């Protein structure tokens, strides 16, 4: 695909929102920042990109989707700490499914930073060294990149990550 064809395909870009994501006022604000969204069931992750090639979507939203790049969003360090402690087995199974499918995962955590973890600015008793260790270990083990941002800007960050990933895949000839 040449540059002009890639740009034309990217005009069809939209974000798949997993059907398990709850519709809340904050979610609706996030979706507006994402611009174009559609609902479907993702096998892992909360968000993925979709485009049309020759008028046909690369992901059939009627089927369970295993996207090559997804974003797993957490609204806080408290939610992430819960996933790494009491919910660890379920959370790990999701990341194993992504790894087995060869997918890249961005773990987006709202209103948080590494400094917040190191200064224990969260309610859980999860030790800061274990928390940081889990994030770094999973980054290596599951092809995961942590991203920290403010909740108000997460929709833009999600869109930018997925759009740029899609552009790179088109430029590398993965689609089309």
N, C-alpha and C positions, 0 to 999 in steps of 0.2 A: 504494500500500500504506500502510495506517495503521501507527502505532507497534506495536500489538499483533501485527499480521500480520508485521511485520518481525522482531519478537522471536521469533515462532514459526518463521519461516524460518531465523533464525540458530541455532536449536536444532539444526539439521541440519548446521551448519558443520563442516567437516573440512579437513585440509590434504593436498593432493596432494604426494607426494614423488616426484621424478623417478626413473624406473627405473634410471638410471645412478648414482644415489647409492649408495655402498657401505654395506652393513650392517656396522657396527663397534660395539663396546661404547659408544663415545662417541655414535654416531648413535642407538643405541637409547635412551640417556639423553635425548637431544635430543627424540626422538619422544614419549617419555613426557611431557615438558613441553609438547609441542604438543597433547596429549590425544588427539584423534582424527585418524588419518592413513589414507591409502590410496595405493597405488602406481599410477602411470601415466606415460606418456612425455610430457614437456613439450617443446615445440619450442625453448624457451629458458628459462633459469632452472632453479633446483633445487626451488623450492617455489611452490605457488599455492593459492588457496582454492577450495573447492567447497561448494555448497549445493544443496538440493532446492527447486524451486518446483513446487507441486502434486504432490509426490512424484516429480518428475523432476529428475535432476541437471542443473545448467547446463553441466557439462563431462562429456562421455562418456569415461570412463576407458579405454574400449576403443580410442579414437582418439587420434591425436597432438593435443595440446592447445596452443592459442595463447591463454593467459590474459591478461586485461587488466592484471593486476598480478602480478608475480613477485618472488621473492627469489633472488638469486644469492649463494650463501654461499662464502666463502673461509676456510679454517681459520687463516690467518696472513698477515702481510705478505709472507713469503717466497713463498707460493703466489700471492698477487696480483702480486708483482713478476715472477714467471715468466710470468703471463698477459699482462702489459704489455710483456714483452720477447720471449723466444723463442716464446711461444704467442700473440703479439699478433694475428696474422691470423685464427686460429680464434676467439679471444675477441671480436674486433671483428665477425666475421660473426654471432656469436650476438646481440650487441647491435644490429646492423643489423636482424636478423630481428624482434627485439622492437620496435624503432622503427617498422619497416614495418607491424607489426601494431597500432601505436598503443598499445603496452603501457607501463606504468610499471614501472621496475626499481629495486629496492632492492638495493644491493651491500652485503651484510653481511660484515664482516671481523671475525673473532674474535681476541680478545687483542691488540688493536691500537688505535692512536689516531693523529691527525695528528702529535702530539708525537713518537711513536715513529718516524714517517717522518722528520720534521725532524731528529731526533737520530740518524738512521741506525741504528735498533735492528732491523736485519734483515740477513741474510747476503748478499743480492745486491749486486752493484756498481752497480745501478740508481741513478742520481743522485737525491738527494732532491728537487731542483727538477723533474726530469722526472717523478718519481713523483707528486708533488703536482699538477703540471701535467696529467698524464694523468687523474687522478681528477676534477679540476675541469672539464677539457675534455669528458670523457665525460659528466659530469653535465649539461652544457649540450647537447651533441650528441645524447645518447641518452635524455633524460628519466630520468636515473638519480640516485638519492639514496644517498650513502654512509652507512652505519650502522656504528659501531664498538661492540663489546660484548665481554663476557667469554664464553668458550666455555660456561661453566656456565649462563649465562642466555640463550643464543642461542635455545633452543627457545621460551621465553616471548616473546622479542622478535619472533621470526618469527610466532608465533600472533597477537600483538597487532597487528602491522602488517597482516597479511592479514585478520583479523577486522574491524578498523576500516575497512579499504578496502572490504570487502564491505558493511558497514553503510552507508557513505556511498553506495555504488552503489545499494543498495536504496532509500535515502531520496531519491536523485535520480531514481528511477524507471527505472534502467537495466535492472532485471530485474523481471518480473512485471506 
